[in-house]
Amino acid sequence: MPVHVALLRAVNVGGTGSLAMADLKAICEGLGFADVRTYIQSGNVLFRSGLPAAEAAAMLDGALLEKLGKAPGVMIRTGAQLQAIADRAPFPDAQPNLMHVVFLSEPAPVDALDKLVAPDGEQVQVAGSEIYIHFPSGSGRSKFKLPAAKTGTARNLNTVRKLASLALQMEG
């Protein structure tokens, strides 16, 4: 069975969408997903399922709606996709912890950068269903705004690489 990496939006970030990773694992197992494992507290879960990615994402989002009272949004990628995303990361001089990848459920709109506000020298590149953002001074206090990223979920490049590695190891 294929390995899926689910990236949950708005879970355990800024006091919203509190979800214990043990609960997330139990929800996934309850949906029939196999070999479930979570990675850090920000809503990353790896599992095996014969379902297409979109169907697995919809099932998990629905189960989280029941648990949390709202559907957070679930983006699914494979280990190979995550590795390719990490490999094509722009901004080669950026520290990996200062480069974020925003994962979207569909390709970014053509006008994705039209309302960009990047007051601290942030750099942005759109690549299909991902948006790469380099925060040279860190993201914590940044006044960066990109409306097109609101529906997605971000992970720093270190996390993307680790999730790719874990998924590829699971695939054996």
Contacts in CASP RR format, 6 or more apart in sequence:
PFRMAT RR
TARGET T0000
AUTHOR 0000-0000-0000
METHOD contacts of the structure
MODEL  1
MPVHVALLRAVNVGGTGSLAMADLKAICEGLGFADVRTYIQSGNVLFRSG
LPAAEAAAMLDGALLEKLGKAPGVMIRTGAQLQAIADRAPFPDAQPNLMH
VVFLSEPAPVDALDKLVAPDGEQVQVAGSEIYIHFPSGSGRSKFKLPAAK
TGTARNLNTVRKLASLALQMEG
1 34 0 8 1.000
1 48 0 8 1.000
1 49 0 8 1.000
1 50 0 8 1.000
2 48 0 8 1.000
2 49 0 8 1.000
2 50 0 8 1.000
2 78 0 8 1.000
2 171 0 8 1.000
3 35 0 8 1.000
3 46 0 8 1.000
3 47 0 8 1.000
3 48 0 8 1.000
3 78 0 8 1.000
3 79 0 8 1.000
3 167 0 8 1.000
3 170 0 8 1.000
3 171 0 8 1.000
4 33 0 8 1.000
4 46 0 8 1.000
4 47 0 8 1.000
4 48 0 8 1.000
4 49 0 8 1.000
4 53 0 8 1.000
4 56 0 8 1.000
4 76 0 8 1.000
4 77 0 8 1.000
4 78 0 8 1.000
5 44 0 8 1.000
5 45 0 8 1.000
5 46 0 8 1.000
5 76 0 8 1.000
5 77 0 8 1.000
5 78 0 8 1.000
5 79 0 8 1.000
5 82 0 8 1.000
5 163 0 8 1.000
5 164 0 8 1.000
5 166 0 8 1.000
5 167 0 8 1.000
6 28 0 8 1.000
6 43 0 8 1.000
6 44 0 8 1.000
6 45 0 8 1.000
6 46 0 8 1.000
6 47 0 8 1.000
6 56 0 8 1.000
6 57 0 8 1.000
6 60 0 8 1.000
6 74 0 8 1.000
6 75 0 8 1.000
6 76 0 8 1.000
7 43 0 8 1.000
7 44 0 8 1.000
7 74 0 8 1.000
7 75 0 8 1.000
7 76 0 8 1.000
7 77 0 8 1.000
7 103 0 8 1.000
7 153 0 8 1.000
7 155 0 8 1.000
7 163 0 8 1.000
8 19 0 8 1.000
8 24 0 8 1.000
8 42 0 8 1.000
8 43 0 8 1.000
8 44 0 8 1.000
8 45 0 8 1.000
8 64 0 8 1.000
8 72 0 8 1.000
8 73 0 8 1.000
8 74 0 8 1.000
8 153 0 8 1.000
9 72 0 8 1.000
9 73 0 8 1.000
9 74 0 8 1.000
9 75 0 8 1.000
9 151 0 8 1.000
9 152 0 8 1.000
9 153 0 8 1.000
10 16 0 8 1.000
10 17 0 8 1.000
10 72 0 8 1.000
10 73 0 8 1.000
10 153 0 8 1.000
11 17 0 8 1.000
11 18 0 8 1.000
11 19 0 8 1.000
11 24 0 8 1.000
11 42 0 8 1.000
11 43 0 8 1.000
11 72 0 8 1.000
12 18 0 8 1.000
12 19 0 8 1.000
12 41 0 8 1.000
12 42 0 8 1.000
12 43 0 8 1.000
13 42 0 8 1.000
17 68 0 8 1.000
17 72 0 8 1.000
19 43 0 8 1.000
19 64 0 8 1.000
19 67 0 8 1.000
19 68 0 8 1.000
21 38 0 8 1.000
21 41 0 8 1.000
21 43 0 8 1.000
21 45 0 8 1.000
23 67 0 8 1.000
24 38 0 8 1.000
24 43 0 8 1.000
24 45 0 8 1.000
25 36 0 8 1.000
25 37 0 8 1.000
25 38 0 8 1.000
25 45 0 8 1.000
27 60 0 8 1.000
27 63 0 8 1.000
27 64 0 8 1.000
27 67 0 8 1.000
28 36 0 8 1.000
28 45 0 8 1.000
28 47 0 8 1.000
28 60 0 8 1.000
29 36 0 8 1.000
30 63 0 8 1.000
31 56 0 8 1.000
31 59 0 8 1.000
31 60 0 8 1.000
31 63 0 8 1.000
32 49 0 8 1.000
33 47 0 8 1.000
33 48 0 8 1.000
33 49 0 8 1.000
33 56 0 8 1.000
34 47 0 8 1.000
34 48 0 8 1.000
34 49 0 8 1.000
35 46 0 8 1.000
35 47 0 8 1.000
35 48 0 8 1.000
35 170 0 8 1.000
36 45 0 8 1.000
36 46 0 8 1.000
36 47 0 8 1.000
37 45 0 8 1.000
37 46 0 8 1.000
37 47 0 8 1.000
37 166 0 8 1.000
37 170 0 8 1.000
38 44 0 8 1.000
38 45 0 8 1.000
38 46 0 8 1.000
39 45 0 8 1.000
39 46 0 8 1.000
39 159 0 8 1.000
39 162 0 8 1.000
39 163 0 8 1.000
39 166 0 8 1.000
40 159 0 8 1.000
42 155 0 8 1.000
42 159 0 8 1.000
44 155 0 8 1.000
44 159 0 8 1.000
44 163 0 8 1.000
46 163 0 8 1.000
46 166 0 8 1.000
46 167 0 8 1.000
46 170 0 8 1.000
47 56 0 8 1.000
48 170 0 8 1.000
49 56 0 8 1.000
50 56 0 8 1.000
51 59 0 8 1.000
53 76 0 8 1.000
53 77 0 8 1.000
53 78 0 8 1.000
54 76 0 8 1.000
56 76 0 8 1.000
57 73 0 8 1.000
57 74 0 8 1.000
57 75 0 8 1.000
57 76 0 8 1.000
57 105 0 8 1.000
58 74 0 8 1.000
60 74 0 8 1.000
61 71 0 8 1.000
61 72 0 8 1.000
61 73 0 8 1.000
61 74 0 8 1.000
62 71 0 8 1.000
64 71 0 8 1.000
64 72 0 8 1.000
64 73 0 8 1.000
64 74 0 8 1.000
65 71 0 8 1.000
73 105 0 8 1.000
73 152 0 8 1.000
73 153 0 8 1.000
75 103 0 8 1.000
75 104 0 8 1.000
75 105 0 8 1.000
75 129 0 8 1.000
75 152 0 8 1.000
75 153 0 8 1.000
77 85 0 8 1.000
77 103 0 8 1.000
78 167 0 8 1.000
79 163 0 8 1.000
79 164 0 8 1.000
79 167 0 8 1.000
79 168 0 8 1.000
79 171 0 8 1.000
80 164 0 8 1.000
80 168 0 8 1.000
82 160 0 8 1.000
82 161 0 8 1.000
82 163 0 8 1.000
82 164 0 8 1.000
82 167 0 8 1.000
83 161 0 8 1.000
83 164 0 8 1.000
83 168 0 8 1.000
85 101 0 8 1.000
85 127 0 8 1.000
85 130 0 8 1.000
85 160 0 8 1.000
85 164 0 8 1.000
86 101 0 8 1.000
86 157 0 8 1.000
86 160 0 8 1.000
86 161 0 8 1.000
86 164 0 8 1.000
88 127 0 8 1.000
89 99 0 8 1.000
89 101 0 8 1.000
89 132 0 8 1.000
89 157 0 8 1.000
90 123 0 8 1.000
90 125 0 8 1.000
90 132 0 8 1.000
90 134 0 8 1.000
91 99 0 8 1.000
91 123 0 8 1.000
91 125 0 8 1.000
91 132 0 8 1.000
91 134 0 8 1.000
94 123 0 8 1.000
94 134 0 8 1.000
94 136 0 8 1.000
94 157 0 8 1.000
96 156 0 8 1.000
96 157 0 8 1.000
96 158 0 8 1.000
96 161 0 8 1.000
97 156 0 8 1.000
97 157 0 8 1.000
97 158 0 8 1.000
98 134 0 8 1.000
98 135 0 8 1.000
98 136 0 8 1.000
98 138 0 8 1.000
98 139 0 8 1.000
98 156 0 8 1.000
99 132 0 8 1.000
99 133 0 8 1.000
99 134 0 8 1.000
99 135 0 8 1.000
99 156 0 8 1.000
99 157 0 8 1.000
100 132 0 8 1.000
100 133 0 8 1.000
100 134 0 8 1.000
100 135 0 8 1.000
100 139 0 8 1.000
100 154 0 8 1.000
100 155 0 8 1.000
100 156 0 8 1.000
100 157 0 8 1.000
101 130 0 8 1.000
101 131 0 8 1.000
101 132 0 8 1.000
101 133 0 8 1.000
101 154 0 8 1.000
101 155 0 8 1.000
101 156 0 8 1.000
101 157 0 8 1.000
101 160 0 8 1.000
102 130 0 8 1.000
102 131 0 8 1.000
102 132 0 8 1.000
102 133 0 8 1.000
102 146 0 8 1.000
102 149 0 8 1.000
102 152 0 8 1.000
102 153 0 8 1.000
102 154 0 8 1.000
103 129 0 8 1.000
103 130 0 8 1.000
103 152 0 8 1.000
103 153 0 8 1.000
103 154 0 8 1.000
103 155 0 8 1.000
104 128 0 8 1.000
104 129 0 8 1.000
104 130 0 8 1.000
104 131 0 8 1.000
104 149 0 8 1.000
104 151 0 8 1.000
104 152 0 8 1.000
105 129 0 8 1.000
105 151 0 8 1.000
105 152 0 8 1.000
106 129 0 8 1.000
107 128 0 8 1.000
107 129 0 8 1.000
108 126 0 8 1.000
108 128 0 8 1.000
108 129 0 8 1.000
108 130 0 8 1.000
108 131 0 8 1.000
108 148 0 8 1.000
109 148 0 8 1.000
111 148 0 8 1.000
112 126 0 8 1.000
112 131 0 8 1.000
112 146 0 8 1.000
112 148 0 8 1.000
113 124 0 8 1.000
113 126 0 8 1.000
113 146 0 8 1.000
113 148 0 8 1.000
115 145 0 8 1.000
115 146 0 8 1.000
115 147 0 8 1.000
115 148 0 8 1.000
116 124 0 8 1.000
116 145 0 8 1.000
116 146 0 8 1.000
117 143 0 8 1.000
117 144 0 8 1.000
117 145 0 8 1.000
117 146 0 8 1.000
118 124 0 8 1.000
118 144 0 8 1.000
119 142 0 8 1.000
119 143 0 8 1.000
119 144 0 8 1.000
120 135 0 8 1.000
120 136 0 8 1.000
120 137 0 8 1.000
120 142 0 8 1.000
120 143 0 8 1.000
120 144 0 8 1.000
121 136 0 8 1.000
121 137 0 8 1.000
122 133 0 8 1.000
122 134 0 8 1.000
122 135 0 8 1.000
122 136 0 8 1.000
122 142 0 8 1.000
122 144 0 8 1.000
123 133 0 8 1.000
123 134 0 8 1.000
123 136 0 8 1.000
124 131 0 8 1.000
124 132 0 8 1.000
124 133 0 8 1.000
124 134 0 8 1.000
124 146 0 8 1.000
125 131 0 8 1.000
125 132 0 8 1.000
126 132 0 8 1.000
126 148 0 8 1.000
131 146 0 8 1.000
131 148 0 8 1.000
131 149 0 8 1.000
133 139 0 8 1.000
133 144 0 8 1.000
133 146 0 8 1.000
133 149 0 8 1.000
133 154 0 8 1.000
135 142 0 8 1.000
135 144 0 8 1.000
155 163 0 8 1.000
END
